[in-house]
Amino acid sequence: MSAPSLRRQLLLWLLLPLLGLLALDAWLTYGRAMAAAHHAFDRTLQGSLKAMREGIRLRDGQFAINLPYLALEIFESEAGSSIFYRILDARGTTLTGYDELPLPPTRPPEPYRTAFYDAVLRDMRVRVAAQRLPVRDAASAQIQVVWVLVGESVEPREALAHDMLTGSLLQEGLLVLLALGIVWLGVRRGLRPLRQLSASVAARHADELAPLPQHGLPAEVTPLVVAINQYVARLLRMLDARKRFFADAAHQLKTPLAVIQAQSELALREPDGNRIRRHLAPLHDTVRQAAKGVQQLLSLSRLEPDSGYAPSLQPLRLDTLAGEVALELAPVAHRAGIDLGFEGEPVTVAAEPQWLQELVGNLLDNAIRYAGPDARVTLRVARQEAPGQDTGALLQVEDNGPGIAEAERDAVFGRFYRGSTAQAQEGSGLGLAIVREIARVHGATVTLSDTAGGGLTVSVRFAEADRAPAG
């Protein structure tokens, strides 16, 4: 099925109304032409009626009628129509002429007033002029009334109206054709920028994704080009994110894969099973660390601003969820010699549980990993109220470790960045980057500050949900 043509649709939308207007104008023109023909022929018909009236005499109660046949013949010859007449007295007796020629269908006109009407005579449509004429008797001076009727066939009138209509339609038809030609040229010229834009896009290479030019485009086309450019920009950002993901994944896996290869080669050369097991233990740790790094990269990829991801928010108790995560990581903290504490105040936020668990888990994992042996780590959840502002929820992870220098606090949210105090510990440098992205998609903010007495405090501020969680 062929695509609809914009040029064809524009021409049809212009042609069909023009044809409709032409038909309406033809109907109106024919009505005006018939009215003009009636006016012209009726005046001549009235002249014939007046000539006939001059030949009627009354004497001693007897009518003497002397009709001007020559005038009637001349009129009939010039008009090309058939002439009919009738003169009858007040009793309806025909004195001369055609008995079938009817009287006016409406009330009789005043004396000497002419009534014009359409009638049918011998299956022929005729136009009739009628007058009531008072005639004075020359002998007795009495007055008698007679009817004088003159009719003609309507063919000449209709022929004149048709000639007028034909001339008008030819003139208007030529104007319509001229208008359509001008419109076709205008539409073709107006669509030229679209053709040029199409040719410009078709001539591009597959990897050429520069914005389409907007200069010189019609106002109706500019929004389309702007939308295409915005779409391409989003596509480029998505492609950049994919490239960045693959580059990050290669960076993240390069060292672990080298370690795995070296340790596996050592294990393969060992004949002793116990010594092989000693090689497999660090190999397992390396694989676990690499898997965690890849999982973190996948999380970051999903949370990219241009990924189009939107969390499925639901009201949940932040204190309950944070307490559960702290309980899961308590054994890890114990093995690392960390005193892990939790302080929770009931507060509800709108969040996706999976991402909120990952946010809390990353913050606690960072604190446990980098605070150092015998350090204290406290997870705190509280309602936060400020004058003139909505009530919010505050989640804090506080430690008394070495902290992060103020000059590095913006940089630590970047991918793979590890602060100067964290170089001696294992890690990928992705934890805080993930925390910031999770906070962003939930409308929360993340700030770093010093702990009183030394250490680092990470604060995440949420808006409090409007309703309590179900269940």
Number of C-alpha atoms within 10 A of each C-alpha: 3 4 5 8 9 11 14 12 11 13 16 12 11 15 17 11 11 16 13 11 12 16 13 12 16 17 13 13 19 20 14 15 20 20 14 16 19 20 13 12 18 19 12 14 25 21 15 21 21 16 16 22 23 12 12 17 16 19 15 11 16 9 16 12 16 12 15 14 11 9 14 22 13 11 19 16 12 9 17 15 17 17 20 20 22 20 24 20 16 13 8 12 12 16 17 13 15 16 15 13 20 17 21 18 9 8 8 15 13 11 13 13 13 19 19 19 16 17 19 14 18 8 7 12 15 22 23 28 24 27 26 21 20 15 18 16 17 13 10 11 13 14 14 15 15 24 22 25 30 26 29 28 23 20 16 16 25 16 13 16 22 16 14 18 22 15 12 16 17 11 11 15 15 12 12 16 12 12 15 16 13 12 17 17 12 12 16 13 12 15 17 13 15 14 13 12 17 11 11 12 13 10 10 11 8 7 6 9 14 11 14 14 13 16 7 8 18 13 9 8 13 15 13 12 17 15 11 14 18 13 13 16 16 15 15 15 16 18 13 13 19 15 12 14 17 13 12 17 18 13 12 21 18 12 13 19 16 12 16 19 13 14 19 16 12 14 19 12 9 14 9 10 10 10 12 17 13 12 20 17 11 14 21 12 13 19 16 13 18 21 15 15 21 19 13 21 24 13 17 22 20 16 21 19 16 17 15 11 12 12 15 10 12 16 18 21 18 26 24 15 15 22 18 13 18 22 15 11 15 18 13 16 24 14 10 16 15 22 16 23 16 15 14 16 15 12 21 24 23 23 23 18 18 9 20 20 16 18 23 22 19 19 21 25 17 16 29 27 18 20 24 18 16 14 20 20 24 19 25 19 24 18 19 17 12 8 6 6 8 10 16 19 23 23 23 22 23 27 30 21 23 16 24 19 13 11 8 13 15 10 14 18 20 16 17 18 19 20 15 11 14 19 11 8 11 10 19 18 21 21 28 22 20 26 23 21 24 25 19 15 18 21 13 17 18 19 13 17 16 18 16 11 9 12 20 23 24 19 19 21 19 24 19 20 19 10 12 15 13 7 4
